[in-house]
Amino acid sequence: MMDSIDVRLRRIEGSRKGFSTSSATHSDSENQQGKQVRKPDPVIHRLNRIAGQVEGIKEMYNEGRDCMELAQQVVAVRSALASVGKEIVSGEAVRCLASRTKQKEFARMIQNLFSIS
C-alpha cells in the first residue's frame, strides 16, 4: 500500500511541472541515446482535450447548430471536468495526507470546495 502512495506522490509532484514521473520500464523512460524522456501528464492531456471540446461547442454555437447537439456536448464537458476534478482532488489528498504539515491545509481546501454559499 505504501509503495502505491509513493508512486502516486511522485506522479503528482511531476504533474506540477507538467510531466509525469511515474516509474516506467527502462525502454519507456529513456530514448536510444540514453537520455531521459518525460511523458506528458495524463491530467494535462485530459484538460487539453476538454479545452478542445469547449472550442468545439463555441463553434457549434456560432454555426447555430441544433440545441440538442449543443446540450449533449455541454453535458459531456461537464462530466469530463467532474472526472478530472476528482482525480486532481484525490491526488492532492494523497500528497497532503502523506505530510502531517499539509493535512490542515488540505482540510481547509476541501471545506472551501464544498462550502455552501
N, C-alpha and C positions, 0 to 999 in steps of 0.2 A: 504494500500500500504506500509506504513512504517513497519507494522508487518512482511510482507513478506521480506523486506530488512533486518530486524533484524534477522530473521530465516536464511536467506542466509548468512549473515555475521558470525553467529555462526557456520554454516556448513563449511564455508571457513576457519575460524580460527581453527576448529577441524581438517580440512584436512591437515593443516600444520604439525600436529602431527601424521598424518597417519590414523586418525579416524574421523568419523562424529559425531557431537554433535547435530544433528537435534532433534527437540522436538518430542519425541516418547511417546506413552502411558506408563503408569506405568508398565504394564506387559512386554512391549518390552524393557524397559530400565533397568530393574532390574531382577536378577535371583531369584530363590526360596529362597535363603538366604538373599535377600535384598541388595546384592552387586551390584554396578553399572556395567553395561555391555556396552562396547563401540562397536558400529557397524563399520565394515570396511568402509572406504570412497569409494563411488562409482567410483570416478575418478581413484583412485589407482587400483580398481578392473578392470576397463576398460584398464588401461595401462598394467596391468599384462596379460590381455587377448591378447592385441596387441603384447606384447613381445612373447607370446606363438605362435601367428600366424607367427611372423618373424622367430622363431625357426623352425616352420613347413616349411616355404619357403626355409630355408637353407637346410633342409633335402631333400626336393623335388629336389632342385638344385643338391645336391650331388648325388642323385639317378639317375639324368639325365631324370627327368620327362618331359613331353610334355611342350613346351614353352607356349602354350595357357593356360594350367593349372597354370603355374607359373605366367603368366601375370594377370590372374584372381585374384590370391591371393595377388599379389602386389597392384592391384587396390583396393582390399578390405581393405588392411592395410592402404593405403594412405587415403581412405575415413574415416576409423576409427580414424586415427590420426587427420585428419582435424576436425572431430566432437568433439573429446575430447579437442583439442586445443581451439576450440570456447568456450567450457564450461569453461576451465581454464581462458581464457581471460575475459569472461563475469563475472566470479566470482571475478577476480581482479578488474574489472570495478566497481562492486558493492561495494567492500571493499574500494577501493581508492576514489571513488566519495562520499562515506559517510564521509570521513575525508578530510577536506579542505587542510590539510597539505600534503596529499598524491595525490591530484589532479594533480599537476605539474609532479610528478614522474610518474604517470600513463600516462599522455600525452606524456612524453618522451619515455616511453616503447612502446606505440602504434606507435609513429613516427619511432622508430628504427625497429619495426617489419615490417612496411610497406614501409620502405625506399627502393628506387631502387638504386642498386649499379652497 
